[in-house]
Amino acid sequence: MLQNTGKLAGKTLFITGASRGIGKAIALKAARDGANVVIAAKTAQVHPKLPGTIYTAAEEIEALGGKALPCIVDVRDEKQIGDAVQLAVQKFGGIDILVNNASAINLNGTLETPMKTVDLMLAVNLRGTYLTSKLCIPHLLKSKGAHILNLSPPLNLNPIWFKNHTGNPLMPDFFLDEAEGLLQNLGEQKGLPDSGKGSTTSSISGPIAETFNIIKGILNPDVVKSTGGVYRFDLSGEHAGVWYIDLKNDAGSAGCGEPPVKPDVVMAMDSADFTKMFAGELKPTMAFMSGKLKIKGDMTLAIKMEKMMSMMKSKL
């Protein structure tokens, strides 16, 4: 992570979707410089499946030395954006940086994506970004160091980004709590290999087995409680086989073969990429977007797996 330079001290950042994910990470980084942060996001009350609210984010920002202004904002609502902009100007004297981070997503293919979902994505990702920028620009023009940062991967139309799902390539951040049904169905993809109950593993030794031995060593009730999911890994390549991690029951378990209960998430990838991913050499987001990792099931739980990977980095 880049070191803080102090250049954002006293600057005001207006960040959409800043109650969690990438938006909040940017907010916390700016807070360490002593910046003012407008948390323009939808989540004002605790969500049953997603962490954080605009108010908890504000507490974290101020604990790091920044100043926070939590504002309830749906980027589809012109009045809510306008009110938040005016509050920001009244409290902090202006706006220096706009971060258009809020996004709505769907990781299914074109034929599986209903127009209602397409309309949602266009309203948030396109219209919301345009509208927020339009309302902030009059104040940005008064700043000596104005910037607009649009978070919108991918940066080009290379097929590597789109070949698996053309609905939308963005990973979850802000709008998962809006699209009803996405929490359980997000990331559902056709064509994943079906290992079945009779699947066998070519070997229970080697790099995959070593990785799972490390996983077993870090399992504890706290990890299980904070995750609450059962994962199955369908691995191909040199060390092909089926493995599982149970982060839902008792103190957790992991091993070779089918999980003891029906998995919440099925991940399919090459065994070499699996080892790299858990060693921190391959980012899960990049693996997914490049097609190296295919996911079926609850995408929210899939993302939680990154926490375990970060715990393993020092042990691999």
C-alpha positions as CSV (number, residue, x, y, z in Angstrom):
1,M,0.0,0.0,0.0
2,L,1.2,3.5,-0.9
3,Q,2.3,5.6,2.1
4,N,0.2,8.6,3.0
5,T,1.8,11.9,2.0
6,G,-0.5,14.4,3.7
7,K,-1.5,15.9,0.4
8,L,-5.2,15.3,1.0
9,A,-5.2,17.1,4.4
10,G,-8.1,19.5,4.4
11,K,-9.3,18.3,1.0
12,T,-13.0,17.3,0.6
13,L,-13.8,14.0,-1.1
14,F,-17.3,13.2,-2.2
15,I,-17.4,9.3,-2.4
16,T,-20.4,7.4,-3.6
17,G,-20.9,3.9,-2.3
18,A,-18.4,4.6,0.6
19,S,-20.2,2.6,3.3
20,R,-18.2,-0.5,2.4
21,G,-15.8,-2.1,-0.1
22,I,-13.5,-0.1,-2.3
23,G,-15.3,3.1,-1.6
24,K,-14.8,2.8,2.1
25,A,-11.1,1.8,1.6
26,I,-10.5,5.0,-0.4
27,A,-12.3,7.0,2.4
28,L,-10.1,5.5,5.1
29,K,-6.9,6.1,3.2
30,A,-7.9,9.7,2.7
31,A,-8.8,10.0,6.4
32,R,-5.3,9.1,7.4
33,D,-4.2,12.2,5.5
34,G,-6.7,14.3,7.5
35,A,-9.2,14.7,4.6
36,N,-12.9,15.5,4.8
37,V,-15.0,12.7,3.5
38,V,-18.6,12.8,2.3
39,I,-20.0,9.2,2.6
40,A,-22.7,9.2,-0.1
41,A,-24.3,5.8,0.1
42,K,-27.6,4.0,0.6
43,T,-27.0,1.9,3.7
44,A,-28.3,3.8,6.7
45,Q,-29.4,0.7,8.7
46,V,-27.5,-2.5,9.3
47,H,-28.0,-4.9,6.4
48,P,-28.5,-8.6,7.4
49,K,-25.9,-9.8,4.9
50,L,-23.6,-6.9,4.2
51,P,-21.2,-5.1,6.6
52,G,-21.3,-1.5,7.6
53,T,-23.5,1.6,7.2
54,I,-22.7,5.2,6.4
55,Y,-22.6,5.9,10.1
56,T,-20.1,3.1,11.0
57,A,-18.0,4.2,8.1
58,A,-18.1,7.8,9.5
59,E,-16.9,6.5,12.9
60,E,-13.9,4.7,11.3
61,I,-13.0,7.8,9.2
62,E,-13.0,10.1,12.2
63,A,-11.0,7.5,14.3
64,L,-8.2,7.8,11.7
65,G,-8.1,11.6,11.9
66,G,-10.5,12.6,9.1
67,K,-13.8,14.4,9.2
68,A,-16.9,12.7,8.0
69,L,-20.3,13.6,6.7
70,P,-22.6,10.6,6.2
71,C,-25.4,11.2,3.7
72,I,-28.1,8.9,2.6
73,V,-27.7,8.8,-1.2
74,D,-29.1,6.6,-3.9
75,V,-27.3,7.8,-7.0
76,R,-30.4,7.4,-9.1
77,D,-32.1,10.1,-7.0
78,E,-31.2,13.6,-8.2
79,K,-32.6,15.3,-5.1
80,Q,-30.6,13.1,-2.7
81,I,-27.4,13.8,-4.6
82,G,-28.1,17.5,-4.7
83,D,-28.9,17.7,-1.0
84,A,-25.7,15.8,-0.1
85,V,-23.6,18.1,-2.3
86,Q,-25.1,21.2,-0.6
87,L,-24.5,19.7,2.8
88,A,-20.9,19.0,1.9
89,V,-20.4,22.6,0.7
90,Q,-22.0,24.0,3.8
91,K,-19.9,21.9,6.2
92,F,-16.6,21.8,4.4
93,G,-16.7,24.8,2.2
94,G,-16.5,23.0,-1.1
95,I,-15.7,19.8,-2.9
96,D,-12.2,19.0,-4.2
97,I,-12.4,15.4,-5.4
98,L,-15.4,13.3,-6.6
99,V,-15.0,9.5,-6.5
100,N,-17.8,7.8,-8.5
101,N,-17.5,4.4,-6.9
102,A,-21.2,3.2,-6.6
103,S,-22.1,0.4,-9.0
104,A,-24.8,-2.1,-9.7
105,I,-23.8,-5.5,-11.0
106,N,-25.0,-8.8,-12.5
107,L,-22.5,-11.5,-13.3
108,N,-24.7,-13.5,-15.6
109,G,-24.5,-13.7,-19.4
110,T,-26.5,-11.6,-21.7
111,L,-29.3,-14.2,-22.3
112,E,-29.7,-14.7,-18.6
113,T,-29.8,-11.0,-17.6
114,P,-33.4,-9.6,-17.6
115,M,-34.0,-6.0,-18.8
116,K,-35.0,-4.9,-15.3
117,T,-31.5,-5.7,-14.2
118,V,-30.0,-4.0,-17.3
119,D,-32.0,-0.9,-16.5
120,L,-30.8,-1.0,-12.9
121,M,-27.1,-1.2,-14.0
122,L,-27.5,1.6,-16.5
123,A,-29.3,3.8,-14.0
124,V,-26.6,3.4,-11.4
125,N,-23.4,2.9,-13.4
126,L,-24.1,5.4,-16.3
127,R,-26.8,7.8,-15.2
128,G,-25.7,7.9,-11.6
129,T,-22.1,8.6,-12.5
130,Y,-23.1,11.3,-14.9
131,L,-25.6,12.9,-12.6
132,T,-23.3,13.0,-9.6
133,S,-20.5,14.5,-11.7
134,K,-22.9,17.1,-13.1
135,L,-24.0,18.3,-9.7
136,C,-20.4,18.3,-8.2
137,I,-18.6,20.0,-11.2
138,P,-19.8,23.6,-10.3
139,H,-18.0,23.2,-6.9
140,L,-15.0,21.3,-8.3
141,L,-14.4,24.2,-10.7
142,K,-13.7,26.4,-7.6
143,S,-11.1,24.0,-6.3
144,K,-7.4,24.5,-7.0
145,G,-6.8,20.7,-7.3
146,A,-10.1,19.3,-8.6
147,H,-10.3,15.7,-9.6
148,I,-13.0,13.2,-10.7
149,L,-12.1,9.5,-10.2
150,N,-14.4,7.0,-12.0
151,L,-14.0,3.4,-10.9
152,S,-15.0,1.4,-13.9
153,P,-13.0,-1.7,-14.7
154,P,-12.3,-2.9,-17.3
155,L,-10.4,-0.2,-19.1
156,N,-10.9,-1.7,-22.6
157,L,-13.0,-4.2,-24.5
158,N,-10.4,-7.0,-24.5
159,P,-12.3,-10.3,-24.6
160,I,-10.5,-11.5,-21.5
161,W,-12.8,-9.3,-19.4
162,F,-16.1,-10.2,-21.1
163,K,-15.9,-13.8,-22.3
164,N,-17.6,-15.3,-19.2
165,H,-20.3,-12.8,-18.5
166,T,-21.4,-9.8,-20.4
167,G,-24.0,-8.6,-18.1
168,N,-21.5,-6.5,-16.2
169,P,-17.9,-7.3,-15.2
170,L,-17.8,-5.3,-11.9
171,M,-17.3,-7.0,-8.6
172,P,-19.8,-6.3,-5.8
173,D,-19.5,-3.2,-3.8
174,F,-22.3,-0.7,-3.3
175,F,-25.5,-2.0,-4.9
176,L,-25.8,-5.6,-3.8
177,D,-28.3,-4.4,-1.1
178,E,-30.6,-3.1,-3.9
179,A,-31.0,-5.8,-6.5
180,E,-33.3,-8.3,-4.9
181,G,-32.3,-11.9,-5.4
182,L,-28.7,-11.1,-6.5
183,L,-27.3,-12.0,-3.1
184,Q,-28.1,-15.6,-3.5
185,N,-27.9,-15.9,-7.3
186,L,-25.0,-13.6,-8.0
187,G,-22.3,-15.4,-9.9
188,E,-24.5,-18.3,-11.0
189,Q,-22.8,-19.5,-14.2
190,K,-23.6,-22.4,-16.5
191,G,-21.0,-25.0,-17.6
192,L,-19.2,-25.6,-14.3
193,P,-17.8,-29.1,-14.2
194,D,-20.0,-31.5,-12.2
195,S,-17.7,-33.7,-10.1
196,G,-20.5,-35.7,-8.5
197,K,-20.4,-37.9,-5.5
198,G,-18.1,-40.4,-7.2
199,S,-15.3,-37.9,-7.9
200,T,-11.8,-39.0,-7.1
201,T,-8.6,-37.1,-6.4
202,S,-5.5,-37.9,-8.3
203,S,-3.3,-37.4,-5.2
204,I,-3.7,-36.4,-1.6
205,S,-0.2,-35.1,-1.4
206,G,1.6,-32.3,-3.1
207,P,1.0,-28.5,-3.1
208,I,-2.8,-28.7,-2.8
209,A,-2.6,-31.0,0.2
210,E,0.0,-28.7,1.8
211,T,-2.2,-25.7,1.2
212,F,-5.1,-27.4,2.9
213,N,-2.9,-28.5,5.8
214,I,-2.2,-24.8,6.4
215,I,-5.9,-24.0,6.0
216,K,-6.7,-26.5,8.7
217,G,-4.2,-24.8,11.0
218,I,-5.9,-21.4,10.9
219,L,-9.5,-22.7,11.3
220,N,-11.1,-21.5,14.5
221,P,-14.7,-20.7,15.7
222,D,-14.1,-16.9,15.0
223,V,-13.3,-17.6,11.4
224,V,-16.3,-19.9,11.1
225,K,-18.6,-17.4,12.8
226,S,-17.5,-14.5,10.6
227,T,-17.8,-16.5,7.3
228,G,-20.7,-18.9,7.6
229,G,-20.2,-20.8,4.3
230,V,-19.3,-24.1,2.9
231,Y,-17.0,-24.1,-0.1
232,R,-16.2,-26.8,-2.7
233,F,-13.2,-26.6,-5.0
234,D,-13.2,-28.4,-8.3
235,L,-9.6,-28.4,-9.3
236,S,-8.3,-29.4,-12.8
237,G,-4.8,-29.7,-14.1
238,E,-1.8,-31.5,-12.7
239,H,-3.3,-31.9,-9.2
240,A,-6.9,-32.4,-10.2
241,G,-9.5,-33.3,-7.5
242,V,-12.3,-32.1,-5.3
243,W,-11.6,-30.4,-2.0
244,Y,-13.7,-28.5,0.5
245,I,-13.6,-25.9,3.3
246,D,-16.4,-25.9,5.8
247,L,-16.7,-22.5,7.5
248,K,-20.2,-22.9,8.7
249,N,-20.3,-25.9,11.1
250,D,-18.6,-26.3,14.6
251,A,-15.0,-25.1,14.5
252,G,-14.7,-25.6,10.8
253,S,-13.0,-28.3,8.7
254,A,-11.2,-28.8,5.4
255,G,-10.0,-31.7,3.3
256,C,-10.1,-33.8,0.2
257,G,-13.4,-34.9,-1.3
258,E,-17.0,-33.7,-1.1
259,P,-17.9,-31.4,1.8
260,P,-20.0,-33.0,4.6
261,V,-23.0,-30.8,3.6
262,K,-24.2,-29.1,0.4
263,P,-21.8,-26.3,-0.5
264,D,-22.9,-22.7,-0.7
265,V,-20.2,-21.9,-3.2
266,V,-18.5,-24.0,-5.8
267,M,-15.2,-22.7,-7.3
268,A,-13.6,-24.3,-10.4
269,M,-10.0,-23.5,-11.4
270,D,-6.7,-25.0,-12.3
271,S,-4.8,-26.5,-9.4
272,A,-1.8,-24.3,-10.1
273,D,-3.9,-21.2,-10.1
274,F,-5.5,-22.3,-6.8
275,T,-2.1,-22.6,-5.1
276,K,-1.1,-19.1,-6.4
277,M,-4.4,-17.6,-5.3
278,F,-4.0,-18.9,-1.7
279,A,-0.4,-17.9,-1.6
280,G,-1.3,-14.3,-2.5
281,E,0.4,-14.5,-6.0
282,L,-3.0,-14.3,-7.9
283,K,-5.7,-11.9,-6.8
284,P,-9.2,-13.6,-6.7
285,T,-10.8,-10.7,-8.5
286,M,-8.3,-10.9,-11.4
287,A,-8.6,-14.7,-11.5
288,F,-12.4,-14.3,-11.8
289,M,-12.4,-11.6,-14.3
290,S,-9.8,-13.3,-16.5
291,G,-11.8,-16.5,-16.5
292,K,-9.3,-18.5,-14.5
293,L,-11.8,-18.8,-11.6
294,K,-15.4,-19.8,-12.2
295,I,-17.9,-19.4,-9.3
296,K,-21.3,-20.9,-8.8
297,G,-23.4,-20.0,-5.8
298,D,-23.4,-17.2,-3.3
299,M,-21.0,-14.5,-4.5
300,T,-21.1,-12.7,-1.2
301,L,-19.7,-15.8,0.6
302,A,-17.2,-16.2,-2.2
303,I,-15.8,-12.8,-1.5
304,K,-15.4,-13.6,2.2
305,M,-12.9,-16.3,1.2
306,E,-10.4,-13.5,0.6
307,K,-10.2,-13.0,4.4
308,M,-8.9,-16.5,4.8
309,M,-6.4,-16.0,2.0
310,S,-5.0,-12.9,3.7
311,M,-4.5,-14.9,6.9
312,M,-2.6,-17.5,5.0
313,K,-0.1,-15.3,3.2
314,S,2.4,-15.2,6.1
315,K,2.2,-19.0,6.4
316,L,2.8,-19.9,2.8
